[in-house]
Amino acid sequence: MTVFSAVDVITTKRDGGTLSDGAIEWILGAYMRGEVAEEQMSALLMTIFFNGLVPAELRTWTGQMIASGERLDLRGLSRPTVDKHSTGGVGDKVSLILAPLVAACGAAVPQLSGRGLGHTGGTLDKLESIPGWRATLTNDEIRDQLESIGVVVCAAGPGLAPVDRKLYALRDVTGTVESIPLIASSIMSKKIAEGTGALVLDVKVGRGAFIKDHERARVLAATMVALGTDHGVATVAQLTSMDAPLGRAVGNALEVSESIDVLKGRGPDDVRELTLGLARIMVELVGIGIDPETKLDDGSAYDVYRQMIQAQGGDPDAVLPLAPRHEMFVAPRDGIVQSVDALTVGIAAWRLGAGRARKEDPVSATAGVVCLVREGDEVTAGQPLFELHADDDDHLARGRDTIAGAVDLGEGRVGTRPLLLERVGK
Ligand code: URA
């Protein structure tokens, strides 16, 4: 392989040039081997932050991220594979319902997930509140479970796109996380390496999302769809609103409990609507002509959920843990709820103990917020607006201080706003 100079690669990008395939292959490989210094990679990431990557560079960059580790081979399963990735939202427990639902329709869903960071929760943290449930599976166990049950939700092993872990840690401390090519390559390298044949991306946009602006979310969605398609994965993105928390529950065990409600045909309408919207795209992508609503309503999705939890050591009938400390936050006056702010609710849940600031931090299984009102509801002074759950008084106090800013009470009537905003990709 040609050896390049890291300084030449940096200055080429700094001066608006285009990196060759060879230069990208070399710099990512050399960085993995420890031959490119952290400060040099930091400089390159900053030039990419400002100058971007053209589509050909991004395709190669992502390809090299995939090649830095293993790519699971899920061909040969008796069902077509399709997965979903969400860019992260507050109260977003959709994976817990969607994965078994799409499996009940006849697809295999390999949901290799991560843990939560900051104000958005992670699917694994939620499922780990179920007694006995195990997040770590071997590749053979993943394949076997996909064949037998049609769904696995487990930890993405360290072998998938390992260079992403190093790059993400560096982006985190160099102010380069919010770059569309870097976000797109980070997400898509892991999803493509997981071996799924088709993928739906739920790109959240709004106050509680990592991308607040609709146009930027659209560009991120189109960039990820192009990367998936180029790498042979049938990919569609759905932009969805994340101004208000999804559903009522925000917090690990609280969200599992709400997901079970939806699987049993109850639960909040918005969670059901988003789950069915994404499920319809997933079955369409793999050519299954079943309306997922029938599989939710006849209990098949719940049956598959129970099998999935049991297969990974969990007890689907176990009573979920409940926080020892609870308290209501009540309306300070009469009014109409103008908005419930997803970001503030997410931060309150995090301060109550449901989330982590650093990836090594533990999370509480039981802490969180239950939102008792939604936009447009009329409330009277003293009416409970939020239920706060925490493991101790200290966390409860931190959540209480934050939640006061989550609701805006006014006089005007509020119209409903759509949840499913726009589809990107065929
Ligand atoms: N999620 C990822 O996996 N990577 C990013 O860069 C951003 C969100």
Residues whose N, C-alpha, C, O or C-beta is under 5 A from the ligand:
A	BS01	URA	V177 L182 I183 S186 I187
